[in-house]
Amino acid sequence: MSPETVAHHEVMVQVMTLVGFVALVYDHLLTFADEIDYIWRARAGLVSLLFLLNRYLVPLVLAVDIYELFALPDGAAAFCKAWTAAQSLFTVASFLSIHTIVALRVHALYNGTRWIKFFLWIVGVLYATSSITIIVVAGVQLIPHIEPPHHGCVGAIPTYLWTAWLPSVIFESILFGLTVNVMIIQDRRRSFNTLTLILYRDGMLYFVAVASCSLFSLLVWAFADPTLLGLARYFALALVNLASSRLVLNLKSYAGHKDDSSRQWGFSAPASPVDAPPQPGMEFVSTASNSSSRSEFDLEMYSVEREYQQIGTRLH
């Protein structure tokens, strides 16, 4: 590969990394007030902890990546070897934690039934095990031979490394399929309400964003030159975390608005999903008139909500 091509690839990776980092920081600034209101002032829990870890560690990781791409001195092989190992494992951990949040949402939509709990545990463990195994095995082969040609830690990658993105794509597709399935069931029962519509809306948008990033990364790692690996990795890490932050804050905001009211919200189910606007009308009703025989469980996140003492709302 000619030096001109390497330099061109370097610029492409730098631009994509900066775009992802700026988008993440900008969204952080836009939603900081919501973070204070709905995360820091609320009771701590598993989802809040995962949110905060990703919220503040990911920008720090990307900042080191930017240093790697813009200011790393030539021949810094020792730094590259250590950082490539750490960054790879952190990326896997970040994706796993985000998918945990989404899996909890799916668990909620199925009313915490036993079969969905076991199924999510099984596919989740398979996803985590396969992702970690591929990254570790590839890292053992890749990291000792990293010799950065200029800025950026680049080495000859194993031909199978692109499969590291497959478990994420498959798991995301399973969660999306489960979401669509329960949405169809609720449509038949005419049991939509504002909360479920929020879950479906955010779930669909999240899937589009994350699946696009994962597929883009998979294709780049499968067909592009090693000098373009960062084109997808850094950008995907930023965008996936941006999407996950919105997932959590949108739901926290809904729960917070309910808690701010001294009265209970009631929801009128639309006659059909075609007639239903994205945000259905809401009305104040008395607690007595809102009683229902439908199964109830706490949200945020769902049947495990009480165990982790998080903000509670009702799905039905």
N, C-alpha and C positions, 0 to 999 in steps of 0.2 A: 504494500500500500504506500502510495507516494506521500511525502510530507504535506503537500497541499491538500490531499484528501483527508488526512488526519486532522489538519487544522480546520478544515471545513466542518467535519463532524464535531470537533470540539466546540465550535461556535454554536452549532445546532443544539448540542446538549446544554450549553450554558444558557441559551435563550429559553429553552423549555423549562429548565430548572428555575430560572428567575421568574418566569410566568407563574409556575405553580407556587413558589414561595410568596410572591407578592399577592396572589389571589388568596392564599391561606391567611396571611397577616391582615389583609384588608377585611376579610370576612370576620376575623377575630376582633378587629376594631368595631365593626358594625354591630356585632352581637355581644360586646363586652358587658353592656348594661344588663342584658338578659342573663348573662352568665352570673353576674353578681346577685341578681334577684332570685334566680331559680336554681342555682347550684350552690353558691357560697352561703346564702342565707337559708337554705333548705337543709333538712336532715341528710346526713351523709349516707351513702349506700353504694352498692356494687357498681351500678351504672354511672353514678356521679364520679366515682373513683376512676373508672375506665375513661370517662369523658375527660377528666382533668389530666390524666397521664398523657393521653394522646394530644390534648389541646396544647400542652406546654413542652412536651418532649419532642414532638415531631418538628416544630420550628427550629429547635436547637439542633436536631440531627440534620435538617436541611441547611442550617447555617454552616455546619461543618462541611457538608457537601459543596456548598458554594465556595468555601475556602479551598477545598480540594480542586475545584474546577478553575478558580481564578488566581489563586495565590500559592498553590503548592509548588515548592521548588523542584527542579528536575532531579530525578534519581531518588526521590523519597520513598523507596521501596518498603522500608520498615513501617512507615506510617500507613502506606497503602494496604499492606497485609493486615495490620491490626484493625484499621478502620473498615476494610471490606468485610472482615469477619463480624465485627460488631454491628455494622450497618445492616448486613444481611439478616442477622438474627433479630435485630430490632424491627425491621420491616415485617418479618413474619409475625412477630409478637403483636405488632400494631394491627395488622390485618386480622389476626385471630381475635383480638379484643373487640374490634369493630363488628366482626361477624357474630360474636357472642351477643352483642346488643341487638342485632337484627334477629337472631334466633330467638331471643326472649320476646320480641314483638310477635313473632309467628306463634310462639307458645301461648301468648295471650289471646291471639285471634281464635285459637282452638280451645279456649276456655281451660287451658292447662290440663287437658285430658292425658291419661297415663300413656297412651300409645304415642302421642306426639312428643312427649317428654323423652321416652326411650329412643324413639327414632332420631330425634335431634341430637341426643347424646352419642348415638352410634355414628351417625354421619359426621358429627363434629369431631369426635376422636379420630376417625379415619382421615378427615381433612387435616387436622393438626399433625398427626403422625406422618402422613405422606409429605406434607410441606416441609416439615423440619428435616425429615430424612433426606429429601432431595437436596435441600440447601446445604446440609452438613456434608453429604457425600461429594457434592460438586465443589464445595469450599475446600475440602481436603486436597482435591486435584488442582484447583485453580489458584488458591492463595499463594502457595510456595513459589509459583512461577510468575507472579505479577511483577512487571517491569514497566513502570509508567513512561510512555514515550515523551510526554510533556505534562501539561496539567491534566489531572484525572488519573484515576487508578484503573488501568486496563491491562488485561492479560488474555491469553488464549483460553477460551471457555470450552467446557465439555459440550459435545453436540446435543446432549439431552437436557441442557440446563433450562431450555424453554419450558420443559414440563413442570418446572417449579410453579408456574402460574396456573396449571391445569386444576389442581385441587381447589383453588380459590374460585375459578370459573364454575366448576361443577357444583360446589357448595352454594354459591350465589344463585345458580340456576335452580337448585333444589328449593331453596328458601323462597324464590320467586314463584315457582310452581305451587308450593304450598299456600302462598298468599293468594294467588289467583283462584285456587280451588276453594278456599274458605270464602272468598269474595263471592263466587258463584253461588255457594250454599246460602250465604246471607241474602243475596239478591232474591233467591227463590222464597225465602222466608219473610222478605220485606222487613228485615231487622237492622237496617243501617241506622246509624246515628252519627253525630258529629265526631265522636271519638274514633269510631271505626273508619270513617272517611279520612280522617287525618292519618291513621295508620296505613290505609291503602294508598293514599296519595303520596305520602313520604316514602313508602316502601317501593312504589313504582319508580319514582324519581331516583331514589337511591340505586335501585337495580340498574337503571339505564346508565347512570354516571359510573358506578363501580364496574359493571360488566364491560363498559366501553374502555375504561382504563386497563382492566385486566387483559382483555383481548388485544388491545393495542400493545401492551407490554409483551404478551405472548408472541405476537407476530414479529415484533422487533427482535426479540431474543432468538426467535427461530430462523429468521431470514436475513437480518441485518449484520453488518460487521461488528466485531467486539467493541470498537470505538463508539458505537451508537447505543450501547446497553443503557447508559444513563439517560438516554432520550426518553425512555418510558419509566424507568424506576423512580427517579426523583419526582417527576411530574405526577405519576400515579399516586405516590405516597401522600403528596399534598392534597390532591383532589379528593381522594377517598376519605381523608380525615376531614376535609371541609364538608363533604356530604354527611358524614356521620355526626358531626357537630350539629348540623341543622336538624337531623333526626331527633337527637336528644332534646335540643332546645325547643323545638316546636311542641313536643309532647310535654315538656316541663312548663312551657308557657300556658298550654291549655289547662294543666293541672293547677298552676298558680292562679289563673283567672277564676277557676272554680273555688279555690280556697279563699280568694279575696271577697267572695260574695257570702253574705250571711244566709242566703237562701240556696236551695238546691236547684240545679239545672235539670230541665226535662227536655227530651228530644222527640220530635215528631218524625216518624219514619215516612219517607216519601213513597208515593204510590208505585213508582218504578224508577230504576236508575237513570232512565232517559230524562224523566221530569226533574230529577234531583240536581240542584246546582252543586258546585264544588263545596260550598259551605252552606249546609241546610240551615233553615231558620231554627232559632232556639226560643224557648219560652220559659218563664218562671212558673214553677208549679210547687205545690206543697209537698212535704215529705211523704205524707200519707198517700196522695194520689199518684206518687211515683213508684210505689211499691210494686214489685213484680215477682213472678215465680221463676223468671229466668235465672240461670246461674250467675252469681256475682263473684268477682275476685278483684283484688286490687291491681291497679296498673302501676307501672314504673318501678320495677318492671314485673308486673303481672302476678302470677301465683307466688313467685319468690319475693314479691314486694315486701310483705310483712317481715320476712326473715331479715331483710337488709334495711328495714325501717326507712323506706323512701317515700316520696310524695305519693299519696293514694288518690286515685280517681276510680270511677266505675266504668267498665266496658259496656255494661248493659244497664 
